[in-house]
Amino acid sequence: MQSSNHNFQAELQRLVTTMNEHQRQGLLVVARAIAAAAESAPKVPATPAR
């Protein structure tokens, strides 16, 4: 999970560098909303998928 998250971060960073300022501001708003939702989401213990 951690490695895939790092890959996601790297891809996001690459996308951001190719964006213009307007797109970047929009992405920041979305990212903050996602982060806030993740923080307020109930922590459910992960069960191994079979």
PyMOL Python script that loads the backbone (N, CA, C, O; Angstrom):
from pymol import cmd

cmd.read_pdbstr("""\
ATOM      1  N   MET A   1       0.837  -1.204   0.000  1.00  0.00           N
ATOM      2  CA  MET A   1       0.000   0.000   0.000  1.00  0.00           C
ATOM      3  C   MET A   1       0.866   1.247   0.000  1.00  0.00           C
ATOM      4  O   MET A   1       0.577   2.217  -0.700  1.00  0.00           O
ATOM      5  N   GLN A   2       1.928   1.214   0.789  1.00  0.00           N
ATOM      6  CA  GLN A   2       2.777   2.391   0.903  1.00  0.00           C
ATOM      7  C   GLN A   2       3.463   2.711  -0.419  1.00  0.00           C
ATOM      8  O   GLN A   2       3.565   3.876  -0.801  1.00  0.00           O
ATOM      9  N   SER A   3       3.935   1.680  -1.118  1.00  0.00           N
ATOM     10  CA  SER A   3       4.637   1.920  -2.383  1.00  0.00           C
ATOM     11  C   SER A   3       3.684   2.478  -3.443  1.00  0.00           C
ATOM     12  O   SER A   3       4.055   3.368  -4.209  1.00  0.00           O
ATOM     13  N   SER A   4       2.459   1.955  -3.484  1.00  0.00           N
ATOM     14  CA  SER A   4       1.492   2.457  -4.460  1.00  0.00           C
ATOM     15  C   SER A   4       1.114   3.899  -4.137  1.00  0.00           C
ATOM     16  O   SER A   4       0.874   4.703  -5.038  1.00  0.00           O
ATOM     17  N   ASN A   5       1.064   4.218  -2.846  1.00  0.00           N
ATOM     18  CA  ASN A   5       0.771   5.592  -2.444  1.00  0.00           C
ATOM     19  C   ASN A   5       1.899   6.513  -2.887  1.00  0.00           C
ATOM     20  O   ASN A   5       1.652   7.636  -3.328  1.00  0.00           O
ATOM     21  N   HIS A   6       3.134   6.039  -2.771  1.00  0.00           N
ATOM     22  CA  HIS A   6       4.282   6.844  -3.206  1.00  0.00           C
ATOM     23  C   HIS A   6       4.229   7.059  -4.718  1.00  0.00           C
ATOM     24  O   HIS A   6       4.518   8.152  -5.206  1.00  0.00           O
ATOM     25  N   ASN A   7       3.860   6.017  -5.449  1.00  0.00           N
ATOM     26  CA  ASN A   7       3.732   6.146  -6.902  1.00  0.00           C
ATOM     27  C   ASN A   7       2.647   7.158  -7.256  1.00  0.00           C
ATOM     28  O   ASN A   7       2.799   7.940  -8.194  1.00  0.00           O
ATOM     29  N   PHE A   8       1.558   7.135  -6.503  1.00  0.00           N
ATOM     30  CA  PHE A   8       0.476   8.092  -6.720  1.00  0.00           C
ATOM     31  C   PHE A   8       0.969   9.513  -6.472  1.00  0.00           C
ATOM     32  O   PHE A   8       0.661  10.427  -7.236  1.00  0.00           O
ATOM     33  N   GLN A   9       1.733   9.690  -5.401  1.00  0.00           N
ATOM     34  CA  GLN A   9       2.282  11.010  -5.084  1.00  0.00           C
ATOM     35  C   GLN A   9       3.201  11.489  -6.201  1.00  0.00           C
ATOM     36  O   GLN A   9       3.146  12.652  -6.599  1.00  0.00           O
ATOM     37  N   ALA A  10       4.044  10.595  -6.707  1.00  0.00           N
ATOM     38  CA  ALA A  10       4.982  10.961  -7.770  1.00  0.00           C
ATOM     39  C   ALA A  10       4.228  11.339  -9.047  1.00  0.00           C
ATOM     40  O   ALA A  10       4.576  12.312  -9.717  1.00  0.00           O
ATOM     41  N   GLU A  11       3.204  10.569  -9.374  1.00  0.00           N
ATOM     42  CA  GLU A  11       2.398  10.852 -10.568  1.00  0.00           C
ATOM     43  C   GLU A  11       1.658  12.177 -10.420  1.00  0.00           C
ATOM     44  O   GLU A  11       1.568  12.962 -11.364  1.00  0.00           O
ATOM     45  N   LEU A  12       1.133  12.414  -9.225  1.00  0.00           N
ATOM     46  CA  LEU A  12       0.433  13.664  -8.964  1.00  0.00           C
ATOM     47  C   LEU A  12       1.384  14.843  -9.109  1.00  0.00           C
ATOM     48  O   LEU A  12       1.029  15.873  -9.684  1.00  0.00           O
ATOM     49  N   GLN A  13       2.594  14.684  -8.584  1.00  0.00           N
ATOM     50  CA  GLN A  13       3.587  15.751  -8.685  1.00  0.00           C
ATOM     51  C   GLN A  13       3.932  16.027 -10.146  1.00  0.00           C
ATOM     52  O   GLN A  13       4.081  17.181 -10.547  1.00  0.00           O
ATOM     53  N   ARG A  14       4.057  14.959 -10.941  1.00  0.00           N
ATOM     54  CA  ARG A  14       4.380  15.123 -12.355  1.00  0.00           C
ATOM     55  C   ARG A  14       3.245  15.846 -13.085  1.00  0.00           C
ATOM     56  O   ARG A  14       3.485  16.705 -13.932  1.00  0.00           O
ATOM     57  N   LEU A  15       2.010  15.484 -12.743  1.00  0.00           N
ATOM     58  CA  LEU A  15       0.860  16.151 -13.354  1.00  0.00           C
ATOM     59  C   LEU A  15       0.817  17.625 -12.993  1.00  0.00           C
ATOM     60  O   LEU A  15       0.552  18.474 -13.844  1.00  0.00           O
ATOM     61  N   VAL A  16       1.077  17.926 -11.731  1.00  0.00           N
ATOM     62  CA  VAL A  16       1.009  19.311 -11.265  1.00  0.00           C
ATOM     63  C   VAL A  16       2.028  20.183 -11.988  1.00  0.00           C
ATOM     64  O   VAL A  16       1.743  21.339 -12.302  1.00  0.00           O
ATOM     65  N   THR A  17       3.199  19.643 -12.251  1.00  0.00           N
ATOM     66  CA  THR A  17       4.236  20.441 -12.904  1.00  0.00           C
ATOM     67  C   THR A  17       3.870  20.777 -14.346  1.00  0.00           C
ATOM     68  O   THR A  17       4.395  21.739 -14.907  1.00  0.00           O
ATOM     69  N   THR A  18       2.973  19.994 -14.954  1.00  0.00           N
ATOM     70  CA  THR A  18       2.570  20.266 -16.334  1.00  0.00           C
ATOM     71  C   THR A  18       1.313  21.131 -16.400  1.00  0.00           C
ATOM     72  O   THR A  18       0.881  21.513 -17.488  1.00  0.00           O
ATOM     73  N   MET A  19       0.729  21.440 -15.251  1.00  0.00           N
ATOM     74  CA  MET A  19      -0.500  22.223 -15.223  1.00  0.00           C
ATOM     75  C   MET A  19      -0.204  23.714 -15.199  1.00  0.00           C
ATOM     76  O   MET A  19       0.878  24.149 -14.806  1.00  0.00           O
ATOM     77  N   ASN A  20      -1.184  24.477 -15.626  1.00  0.00           N
ATOM     78  CA  ASN A  20      -1.068  25.925 -15.459  1.00  0.00           C
ATOM     79  C   ASN A  20      -1.590  26.321 -14.082  1.00  0.00           C
ATOM     80  O   ASN A  20      -2.109  25.480 -13.347  1.00  0.00           O
ATOM     81  N   GLU A  21      -1.455  27.594 -13.732  1.00  0.00           N
ATOM     82  CA  GLU A  21      -1.791  28.039 -12.375  1.00  0.00           C
ATOM     83  C   GLU A  21      -3.266  27.831 -12.029  1.00  0.00           C
ATOM     84  O   GLU A  21      -3.597  27.460 -10.903  1.00  0.00           O
ATOM     85  N   HIS A  22      -4.142  28.069 -12.991  1.00  0.00           N
ATOM     86  CA  HIS A  22      -5.577  27.916 -12.735  1.00  0.00           C
ATOM     87  C   HIS A  22      -5.919  26.467 -12.406  1.00  0.00           C
ATOM     88  O   HIS A  22      -6.649  26.197 -11.452  1.00  0.00           O
ATOM     89  N   GLN A  23      -5.391  25.538 -13.198  1.00  0.00           N
ATOM     90  CA  GLN A  23      -5.638  24.118 -12.949  1.00  0.00           C
ATOM     91  C   GLN A  23      -5.062  23.698 -11.603  1.00  0.00           C
ATOM     92  O   GLN A  23      -5.659  22.903 -10.878  1.00  0.00           O
ATOM     93  N   ARG A  24      -3.894  24.243 -11.282  1.00  0.00           N
ATOM     94  CA  ARG A  24      -3.226  23.898 -10.025  1.00  0.00           C
ATOM     95  C   ARG A  24      -4.077  24.314  -8.825  1.00  0.00           C
ATOM     96  O   ARG A  24      -4.200  23.569  -7.853  1.00  0.00           O
ATOM     97  N   GLN A  25      -4.662  25.511  -8.902  1.00  0.00           N
ATOM     98  CA  GLN A  25      -5.516  25.986  -7.806  1.00  0.00           C
ATOM     99  C   GLN A  25      -6.734  25.077  -7.643  1.00  0.00           C
ATOM    100  O   GLN A  25      -7.135  24.761  -6.523  1.00  0.00           O
ATOM    101  N   GLY A  26      -7.313  24.662  -8.759  1.00  0.00           N
ATOM    102  CA  GLY A  26      -8.464  23.766  -8.701  1.00  0.00           C
ATOM    103  C   GLY A  26      -8.097  22.433  -8.079  1.00  0.00           C
ATOM    104  O   GLY A  26      -8.860  21.883  -7.284  1.00  0.00           O
ATOM    105  N   LEU A  27      -6.934  21.915  -8.437  1.00  0.00           N
ATOM    106  CA  LEU A  27      -6.481  20.638  -7.898  1.00  0.00           C
ATOM    107  C   LEU A  27      -6.238  20.741  -6.402  1.00  0.00           C
ATOM    108  O   LEU A  27      -6.537  19.808  -5.656  1.00  0.00           O
ATOM    109  N   LEU A  28      -5.699  21.865  -5.960  1.00  0.00           N
ATOM    110  CA  LEU A  28      -5.461  22.071  -4.527  1.00  0.00           C
ATOM    111  C   LEU A  28      -6.770  22.011  -3.747  1.00  0.00           C
ATOM    112  O   LEU A  28      -6.834  21.413  -2.673  1.00  0.00           O
ATOM    113  N   VAL A  29      -7.807  22.633  -4.291  1.00  0.00           N
ATOM    114  CA  VAL A  29      -9.114  22.616  -3.628  1.00  0.00           C
ATOM    115  C   VAL A  29      -9.625  21.188  -3.506  1.00  0.00           C
ATOM    116  O   VAL A  29     -10.108  20.777  -2.451  1.00  0.00           O
ATOM    117  N   VAL A  30      -9.514  20.434  -4.601  1.00  0.00           N
ATOM    118  CA  VAL A  30      -9.956  19.040  -4.603  1.00  0.00           C
ATOM    119  C   VAL A  30      -9.137  18.213  -3.615  1.00  0.00           C
ATOM    120  O   VAL A  30      -9.685  17.406  -2.864  1.00  0.00           O
ATOM    121  N   ALA A  31      -7.819  18.422  -3.622  1.00  0.00           N
ATOM    122  CA  ALA A  31      -6.938  17.665  -2.731  1.00  0.00           C
ATOM    123  C   ALA A  31      -7.272  17.944  -1.268  1.00  0.00           C
ATOM    124  O   ALA A  31      -7.271  17.032  -0.441  1.00  0.00           O
ATOM    125  N   ARG A  32      -7.556  19.201  -0.956  1.00  0.00           N
ATOM    126  CA  ARG A  32      -7.913  19.546   0.429  1.00  0.00           C
ATOM    127  C   ARG A  32      -9.230  18.889   0.826  1.00  0.00           C
ATOM    128  O   ARG A  32      -9.377  18.410   1.951  1.00  0.00           O
ATOM    129  N   ALA A  33     -10.190  18.867  -0.103  1.00  0.00           N
ATOM    130  CA  ALA A  33     -11.487  18.249   0.180  1.00  0.00           C
ATOM    131  C   ALA A  33     -11.328  16.754   0.426  1.00  0.00           C
ATOM    132  O   ALA A  33     -11.944  16.199   1.335  1.00  0.00           O
ATOM    133  N   ILE A  34     -10.495  16.103  -0.391  1.00  0.00           N
ATOM    134  CA  ILE A  34     -10.233  14.670  -0.230  1.00  0.00           C
ATOM    135  C   ILE A  34      -9.553  14.406   1.108  1.00  0.00           C
ATOM    136  O   ILE A  34      -9.916  13.473   1.824  1.00  0.00           O
ATOM    137  N   ALA A  35      -8.564  15.233   1.440  1.00  0.00           N
ATOM    138  CA  ALA A  35      -7.842  15.070   2.700  1.00  0.00           C
ATOM    139  C   ALA A  35      -8.787  15.243   3.886  1.00  0.00           C
ATOM    140  O   ALA A  35      -8.715  14.486   4.854  1.00  0.00           O
ATOM    141  N   ALA A  36      -9.666  16.229   3.813  1.00  0.00           N
ATOM    142  CA  ALA A  36     -10.620  16.472   4.894  1.00  0.00           C
ATOM    143  C   ALA A  36     -11.586  15.298   5.036  1.00  0.00           C
ATOM    144  O   ALA A  36     -11.912  14.887   6.150  1.00  0.00           O
ATOM    145  N   ALA A  37     -12.039  14.762   3.908  1.00  0.00           N
ATOM    146  CA  ALA A  37     -12.950  13.619   3.932  1.00  0.00           C
ATOM    147  C   ALA A  37     -12.254  12.393   4.514  1.00  0.00           C
ATOM    148  O   ALA A  37     -12.853  11.637   5.279  1.00  0.00           O
ATOM    149  N   ALA A  38     -10.992  12.199   4.152  1.00  0.00           N
ATOM    150  CA  ALA A  38     -10.228  11.058   4.655  1.00  0.00           C
ATOM    151  C   ALA A  38     -10.021  11.175   6.162  1.00  0.00           C
ATOM    152  O   ALA A  38     -10.073  10.176   6.879  1.00  0.00           O
ATOM    153  N   GLU A  39      -9.788  12.391   6.637  1.00  0.00           N
ATOM    154  CA  GLU A  39      -9.585  12.608   8.072  1.00  0.00           C
ATOM    155  C   GLU A  39     -10.861  12.338   8.860  1.00  0.00           C
ATOM    156  O   GLU A  39     -10.809  11.776   9.955  1.00  0.00           O
ATOM    157  N   SER A  40     -12.004  12.734   8.310  1.00  0.00           N
ATOM    158  CA  SER A  40     -13.265  12.595   9.037  1.00  0.00           C
ATOM    159  C   SER A  40     -13.895  11.214   8.843  1.00  0.00           C
ATOM    160  O   SER A  40     -14.845  10.860   9.541  1.00  0.00           O
ATOM    161  N   ALA A  41     -13.366  10.439   7.897  1.00  0.00           N
ATOM    162  CA  ALA A  41     -13.923   9.112   7.632  1.00  0.00           C
ATOM    163  C   ALA A  41     -13.639   8.181   8.807  1.00  0.00           C
ATOM    164  O   ALA A  41     -12.546   8.218   9.372  1.00  0.00           O
ATOM    165  N   PRO A  42     -14.614   7.343   9.184  1.00  0.00           N
ATOM    166  CA  PRO A  42     -14.395   6.389  10.281  1.00  0.00           C
ATOM    167  C   PRO A  42     -13.317   5.383   9.896  1.00  0.00           C
ATOM    168  O   PRO A  42     -13.295   4.869   8.778  1.00  0.00           O
ATOM    169  N   LYS A  43     -12.433   5.117  10.837  1.00  0.00           N
ATOM    170  CA  LYS A  43     -11.345   4.181  10.558  1.00  0.00           C
ATOM    171  C   LYS A  43     -11.870   2.748  10.683  1.00  0.00           C
ATOM    172  O   LYS A  43     -12.197   2.286  11.777  1.00  0.00           O
ATOM    173  N   VAL A  44     -11.943   2.065   9.557  1.00  0.00           N
ATOM    174  CA  VAL A  44     -12.426   0.689   9.553  1.00  0.00           C
ATOM    175  C   VAL A  44     -11.232  -0.249   9.430  1.00  0.00           C
ATOM    176  O   VAL A  44     -10.420  -0.093   8.517  1.00  0.00           O
ATOM    177  N   PRO A  45     -11.109  -1.224  10.337  1.00  0.00           N
ATOM    178  CA  PRO A  45      -9.986  -2.168  10.234  1.00  0.00           C
ATOM    179  C   PRO A  45     -10.033  -2.926   8.911  1.00  0.00           C
ATOM    180  O   PRO A  45     -11.079  -3.441   8.516  1.00  0.00           O
ATOM    181  N   ALA A  46      -8.907  -2.990   8.241  1.00  0.00           N
ATOM    182  CA  ALA A  46      -8.852  -3.637   6.928  1.00  0.00           C
ATOM    183  C   ALA A  46      -8.937  -5.152   7.080  1.00  0.00           C
ATOM    184  O   ALA A  46      -8.209  -5.746   7.876  1.00  0.00           O
ATOM    185  N   THR A  47      -9.822  -5.766   6.317  1.00  0.00           N
ATOM    186  CA  THR A  47      -9.923  -7.223   6.329  1.00  0.00           C
ATOM    187  C   THR A  47      -9.307  -7.761   5.050  1.00  0.00           C
ATOM    188  O   THR A  47      -9.565  -7.231   3.969  1.00  0.00           O
ATOM    189  N   PRO A  48      -8.491  -8.811   5.156  1.00  0.00           N
ATOM    190  CA  PRO A  48      -7.832  -9.355   3.954  1.00  0.00           C
ATOM    191  C   PRO A  48      -8.848  -9.843   2.927  1.00  0.00           C
ATOM    192  O   PRO A  48      -9.761 -10.599   3.260  1.00  0.00           O
ATOM    193  N   ALA A  49      -8.689  -9.413   1.696  1.00  0.00           N
ATOM    194  CA  ALA A  49      -9.602  -9.819   0.624  1.00  0.00           C
ATOM    195  C   ALA A  49      -9.242 -11.215   0.143  1.00  0.00           C
ATOM    196  O   ALA A  49      -8.067 -11.530  -0.044  1.00  0.00           O
ATOM    197  N   ARG A  50     -10.259 -12.054  -0.057  1.00  0.00           N
ATOM    198  CA  ARG A  50     -10.002 -13.422  -0.520  1.00  0.00           C
ATOM    199  C   ARG A  50     -10.656 -13.633  -1.875  1.00  0.00           C
ATOM    200  O   ARG A  50     -10.560 -14.720  -2.444  1.00  0.00           O
TER     201      ARG A  50
END
""", "prot")
cmd.dss("prot")
cmd.show_as("cartoon", "prot")
cmd.util.cbc("prot")
cmd.orient("prot")
